[in-house]
């Protein structure tokens, strides 16, 4: 199993904080945002490597962060530069996933995560669900607020948690199950990312790929019992810092 952390965005909505620093390396309480994510990533069973893909602007900062960690007995971290320099030439999340797979020749099961979303659901339980279903697995969180669901991918699930409908950022969501950026894919799924992109589909939001995939094969969603925080604005960051200041 290889974990791929998506950290190549420029977080322009958080300027000036993120003009010269990636969102993932912003402090939150006594740690950095990325450190909370790594706490969960390190619980993935059979993890052999963590690949953090970023852009040319932030590569050195992530390399310095990775070098500062004590990884003895843990999967090594590889920092990968996608070669982009700003929002005008970015590859998009799915484009970065393809770049990572192609550059490193990945032929393993993967767990793909946003490199800037704090979450409290159990990644171990999600992995167990993935291994039970033997199929692409998403994380589903109950999101009762309509305005929040309109910013997410939203899925309709059957009684077996199979995705029967999924839409990215719907104006009229069909359920309360929001899909966040944590995905388990078997190695056999990876070539389909090429197919998806070759058909001219969007390389941006990572939820676009499973929205396409569920129409072609069984895709399941694990119902997580925690939350996911996407720190997207200065106001939201300040609020989250207050919540974490004593953690």
N, C-alpha and C positions, 0 to 999 in steps of 0.2 A: 504494500500500500504506500502510495506517495501522496503527500498533501501539497496542494498548490494554493498559495495565498495570493490573491489579486490585490496588488498595491501600486498600480501604474497610473492611477487617476491623479488629477491636479487639485481637486477639492477647492475650486474657485469660489464657492459660496462661503468658504471660511477665511477668505482673504481679510486682513493681511497675515493671519496666523500661519497660513499654509503657502504663502508666496515662496518661501525658501525652506520649508520643512514639510514633509509628508504628514498627512492627517494621522496615519498609523503611529507616528512617533511623538504625537502630542501627549503631554502628561495627563493622567487621570488618577487622582488620589496619589498613592505612593508609587505607582507604576506607570508605564506607558500603555496606550491603547493596545498596541501589538502584543504586549506581555500577557494581557488577559486572554487574548486569543490563543497564544502559544500554550498557556496553561491547559486549555482544552485540547489543542492539537496533540500535545504530548500524551494524551490518554487514548489515542487511536491505537488499536491493537495491530501489531505487525507493521508498524510504521518504519519505513527504511530511509526516507528522505523527506525533507521539507523544502519546497521550492518557493521562494518569494519573488514574484515577477514585478518589477517596477520600471520606471522610466530613466532616461539618461540624466535628468536633473537630480534625482534622489538616490541613485544607485550607491554612491559613496556613503551617504548617511546610513543606509540600510546595511551596508557591509561593515561599517564601524559598530553598529548595534549588534549584528550577529557575532562579530569578533569579541564583543564584550561579555558574551554569555558563557556560562559554564555548561557545556553540552555533553560532558562525560556521561556515558551510558545512555545517551539519547540520540535520536536521529539527527544527522547533520543538516545544517541549513545552507542551501545554495541560493545566492542572490543573483537574479537574472535580469539583465538590462534589455528592455524591448526596443531600445534605440529611438524612442520618441522624445520630443522636447517640449511640447505644449499641447493644448487642446485641439489645435488645428491639424495635427498629424497623429493623434493617438490612434491606437489599434482597436479600442473597445475591449470589453471584458472577454467576449468570446474570441475575438482576434488574438488576445493575449494568451488565452488557453491554448489555442492552436499553435501559436509561436512557441510556447513552452514545450508542448508535446513534440513538435517537430525538431526544435533545437536540441533537446536532451534525449530524443529517441525514446520517449516514455512508452512502455508496453506493459503497464501494471494497472491494477485497480487504482482509482484516484479518489481523494476527497478534496473538493474544490470549495474554498471559502473566501468571502470578502475579507480583505486585510484590515478593515477599519470598522467592523461591526462587533460590538460587545454582545455576547449572548450568554444565557444561563441554562439553556436546555442541555440535556445530557448527550454528548456526542458518542459516548460509549453505547448508550441505548439505541441511538440512531444507527450506529454501525451494526449492532446485533440485528436490528430490523432489516437492514440492507442484506445482511448475510442470510437471513431467513427467506426473504422474498427472491433473492438472486435476480434482482432487477434494479434499474436506476431508481434512486431514492432521494426524495426532497425532504426538507423540513417544513412542516406546517404549524403555524401558531395561530390560535384564535384571536382575531382582531375585531372587536365589536365596533370600533369607531369608523364610520364610513370614509371620512376624509383621509384616514391613514391607509385604508385598503385601496383607495384610489391611487396611492403612490407605489403599490406593490404588485407583484404577480399574485393573482387570486385563483385558487383551485376549488373545484367541486370534487368531492371524494365519495366513492361508494362504500358499502359496509365493510369491505376488505381493505379500505384506504387506497384503492387504486384511483388514479387521477382520471376522471371522465370528462373534465372540462378545465381549461386553464387559459387565463388571459393576462397579459402584462399591462398594468396600470389601467384597469377598466373604469369607465365613468359610472357604470352600473354593475358593481360586483355581484356575482351570482351566489356567493357564500361568504362566510366570515373567516375562511381559512387563508391567511396570508402566507405566501411562500417567500422565505428569506434565503439569503445567499450562502447556504451550506448544501452541498450535493455530493452524493456517493455514486460513482459510475464504475461499472466493471470495465476491464480492459477492452472487451469486445465492442463497447459503445464508442470508444475514442475515434475510430475512423468515420463515424457518422457526423462528427463535427465538421469534417471536410465536406461531406455531402450537404450539410446544412448551409455552409458558406458558399459552396459552388452553386447552389440554387439561388443565390442572390439575397439571402436573408440577412437581417441586421446583425452586425458584429458587436453591438453594444451590450445592453443589459443581459447578464447571464441567464435570467429567467426566460429569455426568448428561446433558448435552445430546448429546454424541457417542454415549453409550450408547443413546439414543433414536434418533439419526440413522442409525446404521449399519443399522438394520432397514428403512430406507426408501430408501437409496441407497448406492452404494459409498463407503466411508470407508477411508482407508489410514493406516498408521502407519510413520513413518520410524524405523528402528532406530538410535538414537544410540549413539555409542561413548564417551560421557562419563558423568558422574553428575549427579544433581540433589540438592541439600541443602535440605530444608524445616526451617528452624530453628523448632521448635514448642514447646520447653521451655527453661527456664533452664539445665538441665544440658546440653542439646544446644547451646545458644548458647555456653556457656563452653567446651565441647569444640571447637566450630568456631572460636572466637576463638584458641585455642591453635594450631590447625592453620594459621591465616592470619596469625599475628602477624609472621612474617618475609616475607610476600608484599608 
